Amino acid sequence: MDLVVIIILQVIAAVASLALVSVGLAVIFGMMRVINLAHGEFIMLGGYAVIYATRWGVNLWVAMLLVAPLFVGVVGIVVERTVIRFLYGRMIDTMLATWGLSLLLIGAATMIFGNTTTGVSAPLGSVTIGQYQTSLYELVLVVIVVAVLGGLMAILRLTKAGLIARATMQNPAMAASLGISTNTVYMVTFGAGAALSGLAGALIAPLSGVLPTMGVAYVAKAFITVISGGSAIIAGTLSASMLLGSLNTLATFVATPVVGEITLLFAAIVLLRILPQGITGRFFRRAL
Amino acid sequence: MTAPLKAVGWVAGLALSVAAVFGLPHVLELFTLINATIYVSMAILTLSLALIWGYGGILCFGQAAFFGLGGYTYAICAINFGDSTWAIVLAMVLPALVAALVGYFIFWGRIGDVYLGVITLTMTLIFLKFFNATAGDAYKIGRAALGGFNGIPSTPPLNLPWDVGTQLAPEDIWYIAASLLVILYAGSRWLLTTAFGRVVVSIRENEKRSELLGYDVRRYKLGIFTIGGAIAGMAGILFANCVFVSPTMFSLFYNAQVIIWVTVGGLGTLLGPIAGSIALQMIVAKLGTLQGLDPNVVLGAILIVFVLLVPKGLQPVLQDWWDRLREPRQPAMPAPAPASTLRSAGIERPLTSATTAHQPAANAASRP
């Protein structure tokens, strides 16, 4: 019984962390049809922001939930203004440019921070369920992810800014002719996506440590999750991370972590073969 | 360019490459020569992507998968057979087969652009994860231990066909690698002049139109993708002979590099990516010796600058300059654009359907 509870908690935690590392990419892809391959490096920057903020005496939670997203969000806006905005509508080119940005950031981070893992210790300790223990921080992480997705949903559904964002997503030309500056919308969206990636990096930092090359481990996974999810931002991310995350965890339990990873990747290939437009290309079409 | 001039160009190019192939071992030290062989093997890998992406329009994010598979197949077979002859054959056939299988999956599923990129990238990651996890005695194929993260350090070098006793020296491997690059380049140019090659290019230009003309798009794409896989496998064999095989051959870094080289050299050209790959490898190797500068910074900056400022890549830009230098444009000429397109297209590649597709519009525009 305890084992079942633990496995369920593990699955939920895996799904949540997959959704967390993907949502920033999903916002940028869903809104702007831009694949941001520097996503992993935004995650890395979020991690470093937390480490340096806490070293300078900022409270860990403030650093994770405020400092990191703000910092990476600003970086995102700078990137959008200097590189991305010249490349809208050229999907492959944005992919290549952001890939270049990713290499640039990895190299710069290696030069500045050194090629070693730094970390902050995970707060909150652990909880005991029967004879098993699990980290309380991971459970808090799940709550934060739910809050982030819920907040995103609320912004898109309920606010004026969300309405403008959705309108631009559906039909940029029409939105522009109604007096919306799509340019500004794209800039803000890219900043918001980057901020979400920064938040992801900040929340992961206590679990995995921070390393200049850490982004590589996440970008492929996030990329695969977002594409498998399809174009709907929240429903797509959620459904794909539920499917892939739980398959990954279950295969890890049955065999090894490597088999788990391979199962995830293989499932994504099969999924894209069956549903070339992703999950939300077929199901939940009206969802966000 | 006129026909005799073109012939002179071909002869000069051939003479130059023969001189490079046979002259370099006398000029370079052994260490530099081995490095040059590595550059050439990567240039062959670049050629394979230049062919399938630049001409087939298939942006494969996982060309390194075929490269790594070729290397591993060669190493495992050469260790087991003791003779490299069949190992070479298998190391070309297996990547081609995997490419055909994946290609069947992709093209018959009509998976396009970004999604195709994700699937090929995912495939590479599966190989990377798998080979990284093959440490220990459980993972042995015959006498070859896969060695996990460390790879197979004792990759046997090539020997003369069916003559195990005569192992080839690094100089000989240079001769093989360099001549192979020249042969594959010429072969690719020839392939693009055949009916098959022209249909492949027409599919890149307009898939729907080619299909409506009665060509089975899927087969042509599968064909060029499989050929690309085999060429990447050859690059893997050569790389295994210069370094050794390890899971890093499947890494994102190699995938990224190849795509960068093709972008810098010029998408839709062959010579540009080859030259670009060799030049960039030399630059990165030089920069690697500098203190305090990470080569990734330079590589990333180059890629961003090229995508933003020189999206066509080096070769087309140089070609344009050269053309303009030879015959300055007359400003009063009506509709000069299609003429220049035809001219530059005629030099680098056979008349593609892009140029023919532009023609009606251009004619319509120049009509009074």
Interface residues (C-beta under 8 A of the other chain):
Chain A: I35 V83 F86 L87 M91 I92 D93 M95 L96 A97 W99 G100 L101 S102 L103 L104 L105 I106 G107 A108 T110 M111 V216 A220 F223 I224 I227 T256 V258 E261 I262 L265 F266 A268 I269 L272 R273 P276
Chain B: L59 F105 G109 R110 I111 G112 D113 V114 Y115 G117 V118 I119 L121 T122 M123 L125 I126 K129 F130 N132 A133 L252 A256 I259 I260 T263 G292 L293 D294 P295 N296 V297 V298 L299 G300 A301 I302 L303 I304 V307 L308 P311
